[in-house]
Amino acid sequence: MAIWEAPGARHGLGKETGYLIVTDSTDVADIAISTWTTMADRFSTIANTLVEAAPHIASMSRRLQSKPALARLNKASIKEQGDAYCGGEIEKSLRRVAVKQWLRRNSVWHRF
């Protein structure tokens, strides 16, 4: 996540304005990076990490995902797939990581 914060900063990305590489318009890189919100919407611990590790990317992602076309796509995905992110073994693995991360953040990891 933080990997994208640095190039964004070099190109003028702020919390309310700017994009990853081009400062005056959205491009494919911005849309691809904005999908972090798709994962963050389904994993609260990932959402927290995104805001902490890459606050400007998190903000840009939310901004872009609120655009009508991307918002409709996300709404359709949630309607069709529910809370699932990608399914299968990858989904199971991500959910295990998210639980472990939550336990560490909430100081209950030492109990397990």
N, C-alpha and C positions, 0 to 999 in steps of 0.2 A: 504494500500500500504506500509506504513512505517513498518508494522508488519514484512514484509519479509526482510527489509533492515538489521535489527539487526542480524538475523541468518546468512545472507549472509556475513556480515562483520566478524562474528566470524569464518567463514569457508574460509576466504580469498578472498571473492568476491570483485573484483575491477571493474573499469569502462571498462577495456579492456579484463580482464581475470577472470577466476574463475566461480563458479556456486553457487547455493543456499546452498547446503549441502556438496556435494562431490567436491573437488577442481580440480580434473583432468579429469572429464568426465561429460557429460550431463546425468541426470536421469529424471524420471517421474515428480518429483517436479519441476525441472527447466522448463520443457516443459509446465506444467500446469500454472506456474507463468508467463511464457512468453506470455501467451494469454492476459495479460494486454495490449499488443500492439494492439491486435484486437479491443479492446474497444477504445483505444487511437486513433487509425486510423480513427475512426468514430465520435469521440467527441474531438475536439481540446482542450476544457477546461480540460478534463480528461488527455489528453496528457501532458498539462502544469503541472497539479497537480502531475502526476506520476514522472515527471522529478524533481520537487521541493521536493516531499515527499520521494522519493526512487530513487535517481539518479543511484545507482549501479544496482538496479533491472531493471530500465528503459533501461540501457545500455545492460545488459545481455539479456533482452527480445528482443531488436532489433537484437543483435548478433544471438540469436537462431532463430528468425523468418526470418533471412536472409539465413538460411541453405536451400538448395534446396528443400527438401521434405516439410518443413513448408512454404516456400515461395510459392510453387505450390499450397498448400492447401489454403493459404490466397488468392492467385490470383483467384482460382476457386470459393471461397466463394464470393469474390467481384463481379465476373462475374455473378454468380447466384443470389446473394442477393442484389447487389448494396451497398448502404450506410447503409442498415439495419444492426442492431447488433443482435437483438434477436426477434424483432417483438412484436406485441400485446401490452398489457397494460404495461408490463415491459419496452419495448422500449419507449413508450410515457412518462412514468415516468422518465426514464433516460434522455430523451431529455429535459423535464421540468427542471430537476436538473441542467443539463448542461447550459441551458439558464440563470437560476438564478445565477449560478456560474460565467458565463461570465459577467452578469450585475454587480455583486459585484466587480469583478476584474477590470472592466472598469469604476468604480465610477458612474454608472448610476442607481444603485439600488434604491437610494433615490427618484427617480422620479416615482417609481411604488408602 
